[in-house]
Amino acid sequence: MVPWLASALLAVGCFFYLAGTVGLLRLPDRFSRLHALTKADNLGLGFLVLGLILLAPDWLYALKLALIWLLVIVAGASAAHLIAKRAVREQEETPQ
């Protein structure tokens, strides 16, 4: 039962990564693309980590995976904030 649940979680994680990629390619402006990509990546990685935690042989591996997930969420949020801040600054500099 556990391998099936882990496989399902891994498949859902891959789906969210695919949805984020489609959002990156199809949405009209920077902010929409950034939003779609960060949300989908955080959810996708979350499901992948949960699936891998179920398959982890030891609790230490599970703890490491959870820590990696937390660090990626913090890094992704920081990077998205910097990209959005730069985009706003560019919009303010260019006269309309």
C-alpha positions as CSV (number, residue, x, y, z in Angstrom):
1,M,0.0,0.0,0.0
2,V,2.8,2.5,0.9
3,P,4.6,2.1,-2.5
4,W,1.3,2.8,-4.3
5,L,0.7,6.0,-2.2
6,A,4.3,7.1,-2.7
7,S,3.9,6.6,-6.5
8,A,0.7,8.6,-6.5
9,L,2.3,11.4,-4.6
10,L,5.3,11.4,-7.0
11,A,2.9,11.5,-10.0
12,V,1.0,14.5,-8.5
13,G,4.2,16.3,-7.9
14,C,5.3,15.8,-11.5
15,F,1.9,17.1,-12.6
16,F,2.3,20.3,-10.6
17,Y,5.8,20.8,-12.2
18,L,4.2,20.3,-15.6
19,A,1.4,22.8,-14.7
20,G,4.0,25.3,-13.6
21,T,5.9,24.9,-16.9
22,V,2.7,25.4,-18.9
23,G,2.0,28.5,-16.8
24,L,5.5,29.9,-17.4
25,L,5.1,29.4,-21.2
26,R,1.4,30.5,-21.6
27,L,0.7,33.4,-19.1
28,P,0.9,36.9,-20.4
29,D,3.0,39.0,-18.0
30,R,6.0,38.5,-15.7
31,F,4.0,38.6,-12.5
32,S,1.5,36.0,-13.6
33,R,4.3,33.7,-14.8
34,L,6.2,34.2,-11.6
35,H,3.1,33.5,-9.5
36,A,2.3,30.3,-11.4
37,L,5.8,29.0,-11.4
38,T,6.5,29.6,-7.7
39,K,3.1,28.1,-6.5
40,A,3.4,25.1,-8.8
41,D,7.1,24.5,-7.8
42,N,6.4,24.6,-4.1
43,L,3.4,22.3,-4.4
44,G,5.2,20.0,-6.8
45,L,8.3,19.7,-4.6
46,G,6.0,19.2,-1.6
47,F,4.3,16.2,-3.1
48,L,7.6,14.8,-4.4
49,V,9.1,15.1,-0.9
50,L,6.1,13.5,0.7
51,G,6.3,10.6,-1.7
52,L,10.0,10.2,-1.1
53,I,9.5,10.4,2.7
54,L,7.2,7.4,2.5
55,L,10.0,5.5,0.7
56,A,12.8,6.6,3.0
57,P,14.5,3.8,4.8
58,D,15.2,5.8,7.9
59,W,13.7,8.8,9.7
60,L,17.0,10.7,9.2
61,Y,16.5,10.6,5.4
62,A,13.0,11.9,5.9
63,L,14.2,14.7,8.1
64,K,16.8,15.7,5.5
65,L,14.2,15.7,2.7
66,A,11.9,17.9,4.8
67,L,14.8,20.3,5.5
68,I,15.6,20.5,1.8
69,W,11.9,21.2,1.1
70,L,11.9,24.0,3.6
71,L,15.1,25.6,2.3
72,V,13.9,25.5,-1.3
73,I,10.6,27.2,-0.3
74,V,12.6,30.0,1.4
75,A,15.0,30.3,-1.5
76,G,12.2,30.3,-4.0
77,A,10.2,33.0,-2.2
78,S,13.3,35.1,-1.9
79,A,14.1,34.8,-5.5
80,A,10.5,35.5,-6.6
81,H,10.5,38.6,-4.4
82,L,13.7,39.9,-6.0
83,I,12.5,39.2,-9.5
84,A,9.2,41.0,-8.8
85,K,10.9,43.9,-7.2
86,R,13.2,44.4,-10.2
87,A,10.2,44.2,-12.5
88,V,8.4,46.9,-10.6
89,R,11.5,49.0,-10.6
90,E,11.8,48.7,-14.4
91,Q,8.1,49.6,-14.8
92,E,8.6,52.8,-12.8
93,E,11.7,53.8,-14.8
94,T,10.1,53.5,-18.2
95,P,7.8,56.4,-19.1
96,Q,4.4,55.3,-20.5
